[in-house]
Amino acid sequence: MTIRKCLLLIVGALVSVCMQAQSTLYERYINRYSAMAVDQMQRYGVPASITLAQGLLESAAGTSRLAKEGNNHFGIKVGGSWNGPYMVMADDRPDDKFRVYHSANESFEDHSKFLRNNRRYASLFDLNISDYSAWAHGLKRAGYATSPTYAQALINVIEKYRLDSYDMSRRESREWRHEHKEEQKMQGRVKGREIRRCNSQYYIIARAGDTYASIGKMLKVKESKLRAYNDVDRSYSLKQGDVVYLGKKRKKADPTMKRRYHVMEAGESLYSIAQRYGIRLSSLCKMNPIGRNYHFRVGDEIKIK
């Protein structure tokens, strides 16, 4: 056997291994997030196949830095009315700002709203929900991505992994109907404010001039109860940009999250972590176990689930 043939065989074997590894990674992502994509389809009308394909490509099946550090699975930049956290990364420009989310669930939710509430993508919702090809080309024409092969890349992923089968899925369970009804009810109570969700609980971002009293009045909830939901006492004054949960937070982080620990960064506190992941502060203290006023150092690991 010649050296050239040996090299070709080695290269071929390496390509095969890489392709197999990618398929395994993609399949794990699909298994993990398919139910979430179907849920978004039912509530906002974005085909589950398109959501999954975009998530796979934009996040490298959840392995990109943006997905791992910022829970951003769709490469959505700050823009618009976004006033939440962000991270800076090189993209079209060396200092592009990308949205940062509390969880993957919040990223999927924001992706649906980003398409649904943006005029650029309005024509997509006139298409048949099962026509993934038309949706893929429509996204490219609307300027979702700059790559000239973006539409075909989406179609290739959908067809290779048969993601269009999820477009036929229906989630009409009693649980889903209840959640959908609750969300519509909550949206009506916040009077035009953008409502977000983290760890199965709704929240809004405080604006300049907001107080717990004014938000409580809007929601018809006692100020004391709203403060309890957000783990603050009467001495705390609400600031612009604060996360304000509209109901009781959970005892642990979103079960879809891979990691069980949060690594403490400069300027963070146990309270900020509780708000970031939608966890009750008391539960966070019990899990670790520590006191709420414990002095942390950068790099400390905080158990969140």
C-alpha positions in Angstrom: 0.0 0.0 0.0 1.4 3.4 -1.0 1.8 6.3 1.5 -0.8 8.3 -0.4 -3.4 5.5 0.0 -2.6 5.2 3.7 -3.0 8.9 4.2 -6.4 8.8 2.4 -7.6 5.9 4.5 -6.5 7.8 7.7 -8.2 11.0 6.6 -11.4 9.1 5.7 -11.4 7.4 9.1 -11.0 10.7 10.9 -13.8 12.3 8.9 -16.1 9.3 9.7 -15.3 9.6 13.4 -16.0 13.4 13.4 -19.3 13.0 11.5 -20.4 10.3 14.0 -19.4 12.5 17.0 -21.4 15.4 15.5 -24.5 13.2 14.9 -24.4 12.0 18.5 -24.1 15.6 19.7 -27.0 16.7 17.5 -29.2 13.8 18.6 -28.6 14.6 22.3 -29.5 18.2 21.7 -32.7 17.2 19.8 -33.7 14.8 22.6 -33.2 17.4 25.2 -34.9 20.4 23.6 -37.5 18.9 21.2 -40.3 19.2 23.8 -39.4 22.8 24.4 -39.5 23.5 20.6 -42.9 21.9 20.3 -44.2 24.0 23.2 -43.0 27.2 21.5 -44.7 26.1 18.3 -48.0 25.6 20.0 -47.8 29.0 21.7 -46.2 31.2 19.0 -46.6 29.4 15.7 -42.9 28.9 14.9 -42.3 25.4 13.5 -40.5 23.2 15.9 -38.3 21.9 13.1 -37.1 25.5 12.4 -36.5 26.2 16.1 -34.5 23.0 16.6 -32.5 23.5 13.4 -31.6 27.1 14.2 -30.7 26.1 17.8 -28.4 23.3 16.5 -26.6 25.6 14.0 -26.5 28.8 16.0 -25.3 27.1 19.2 -23.2 24.3 17.7 -25.7 21.9 19.4 -25.3 23.7 22.7 -21.5 23.7 22.8 -20.8 27.3 21.7 -19.5 29.8 24.3 -22.6 31.9 23.8 -24.8 28.9 24.7 -22.8 27.6 27.6 -22.0 31.0 29.2 -25.0 33.0 28.2 -27.8 30.4 27.5 -28.2 32.1 24.1 -29.0 29.3 21.7 -30.0 31.5 18.7 -27.3 34.1 18.4 -29.7 37.0 19.1 -28.0 40.3 19.6 -29.0 43.0 22.1 -30.9 45.4 19.8 -34.5 46.6 20.1 -35.8 47.1 23.6 -33.5 44.6 25.3 -32.2 46.0 28.6 -31.1 42.7 30.2 -27.6 41.3 30.6 -25.3 40.8 27.6 -21.9 39.5 26.6 -19.5 40.9 24.1 -18.2 38.6 21.3 -16.7 39.0 17.8 -19.2 38.4 15.0 -20.0 40.9 12.2 -18.0 43.3 14.4 -15.3 42.6 17.0 -17.5 44.0 19.8 -21.0 42.7 19.0 -23.3 42.4 22.1 -25.4 39.3 22.5 -28.3 38.7 24.9 -27.7 36.7 28.0 -30.5 34.5 29.5 -31.1 32.9 32.8 -31.8 29.5 31.2 -32.2 27.7 27.8 -35.9 27.9 28.3 -35.8 31.7 28.4 -33.7 31.7 25.2 -36.2 29.5 23.3 -39.0 31.8 24.6 -37.2 35.0 23.5 -36.4 33.5 20.1 -40.1 32.9 19.5 -41.0 36.4 20.6 -38.2 37.8 18.5 -39.7 36.4 15.4 -43.3 36.9 16.3 -43.0 40.5 17.3 -40.6 41.7 14.6 -42.0 43.2 11.5 -39.1 41.8 9.4 -40.4 38.3 10.0 -44.2 39.0 9.8 -44.6 37.3 6.4 -43.3 34.0 7.9 -46.5 33.6 9.9 -48.5 33.6 6.7 -46.7 30.4 5.7 -47.9 26.9 6.4 -46.4 25.7 9.7 -45.4 22.4 8.0 -43.5 24.1 5.1 -40.1 24.2 6.7 -38.4 24.9 3.4 -40.4 28.1 2.9 -39.7 29.1 6.5 -36.0 28.5 6.0 -35.8 30.7 2.9 -38.0 33.3 4.5 -35.6 33.6 7.4 -32.7 34.1 5.1 -34.6 36.7 3.0 -35.5 38.6 6.2 -31.9 38.8 7.2 -31.7 36.5 10.2 -28.2 35.4 9.1 -25.6 36.7 6.7 -24.5 33.3 5.3 -25.7 32.8 1.7 -26.2 29.1 2.4 -28.2 29.6 5.7 -31.5 28.5 4.3 -30.1 25.3 2.8 -28.1 24.6 5.9 -31.4 24.7 7.9 -33.1 22.4 5.4 -30.3 19.9 5.4 -30.3 19.6 9.2 -34.1 19.3 9.3 -34.1 16.5 6.6 -31.1 14.6 8.0 -32.6 14.4 11.5 -36.2 14.3 10.4 -37.1 17.3 12.5 -40.2 18.0 10.5 -41.8 15.1 12.5 -42.0 17.5 15.5 -44.1 19.9 13.4 -46.9 17.3 13.5 -46.6 17.0 17.3 -49.4 18.4 19.5 -49.2 19.2 23.1 -52.8 19.6 24.1 -52.5 18.1 27.6 -54.3 19.6 30.5 -51.0 20.9 31.9 -50.2 22.7 28.7 -53.6 24.3 28.4 -53.4 25.4 32.0 -49.9 27.0 31.4 -51.1 28.7 28.2 -54.1 30.1 29.9 -52.0 31.4 32.9 -49.6 33.1 30.6 -52.4 34.9 28.7 -53.9 36.0 32.0 -50.5 37.3 33.3 -49.8 39.1 30.0 -53.1 41.0 30.4 -52.2 42.0 34.0 -48.8 43.6 33.1 -50.5 46.1 30.7 -48.3 46.0 27.7 -45.0 45.2 29.5 -42.8 42.5 28.1 -43.3 39.4 30.2 -40.4 36.8 30.4 -40.1 33.4 32.0 -37.3 31.7 33.9 -37.5 28.4 35.7 -41.2 28.2 35.0 -41.9 31.5 36.7 -42.9 34.8 35.0 -41.0 38.0 35.6 -40.6 41.6 34.2 -37.6 43.9 34.1 -38.0 47.0 36.2 -38.1 50.4 34.5 -37.1 53.8 35.7 -39.6 54.9 38.3 -40.9 51.5 39.1 -41.4 50.4 42.7 -42.6 47.2 44.3 -45.7 49.2 45.3 -46.4 50.4 41.8 -45.9 47.0 40.2 -47.9 45.3 43.0 -50.8 47.8 42.2 -50.6 46.9 38.5 -50.7 43.2 39.3 -53.2 43.6 42.1 -50.8 41.9 44.4 -49.7 43.2 47.9 -46.3 44.9 47.9 -45.3 42.7 50.8 -46.0 39.5 48.8 -44.2 40.8 45.8 -41.1 41.6 47.9 -41.4 38.0 49.4 -41.4 36.5 45.9 -38.2 38.4 45.2 -36.4 37.8 48.6 -36.2 41.5 49.5 -37.3 43.3 52.7 -38.9 46.7 53.0 -35.6 48.6 53.0 -34.7 47.5 49.5 -35.5 50.1 46.7 -36.2 48.7 43.3 -33.7 49.8 40.6 -34.0 50.0 36.8 -33.0 46.7 35.3 -33.9 44.6 38.3 -35.6 41.3 37.7 -39.1 41.2 39.4 -40.7 37.8 39.7 -44.4 37.8 39.6 -44.9 34.6 41.6 -43.0 32.3 44.0 -39.7 31.0 42.6 -38.7 27.4 42.6 -36.5 25.6 45.1 -33.9 24.5 42.5 -32.7 25.6 39.1 -34.4 24.7 35.8 -34.1 20.9 35.4 -33.1 21.3 31.7 -29.8 22.9 32.8 -26.8 20.6 32.5 -24.7 22.3 35.2 -25.4 21.9 38.9 -23.1 24.7 40.1 -22.7 28.4 39.3 -19.2 29.8 39.4 -19.1 33.1 41.3 -18.0 36.1 39.3 -16.9 39.5 40.4 -19.8 41.7 41.7 -22.2 38.8 42.2 -24.0 37.9 45.4 -26.1 35.0 46.6 -29.2 37.2 45.9 -28.2 38.0 42.3 -27.7 34.3 41.7 -31.1 33.5 43.1 -32.7 36.1 40.8 -30.7 34.9 37.8 -31.8 31.3 38.0 -35.3 31.8 39.5 -34.5 30.1 42.8 -35.7 31.0 46.3 -32.9 32.5 48.3 -33.7 30.4 51.3 -33.4 27.2 49.2 -30.1 28.4 47.8 -28.8 28.8 51.4 -30.0 25.3 52.3 -28.5 23.6 49.3 -25.0 24.9 49.9 -25.4 25.3 53.1 -24.5 28.9 53.8 -25.9 32.1 55.2 -27.3 34.8 52.8 -24.6 37.2 54.0 -21.7 34.8 53.5 -18.8 36.5 51.8 -18.0 34.8 48.6 -14.8 34.9 46.5 -14.5 34.9 42.7 -14.4 31.3 41.5 -16.4 29.8 44.4 -18.9 27.1 43.2 -22.5 27.7 44.3 -24.9 24.7 44.0 -28.1 25.6 42.2 -29.8 22.2 41.8 
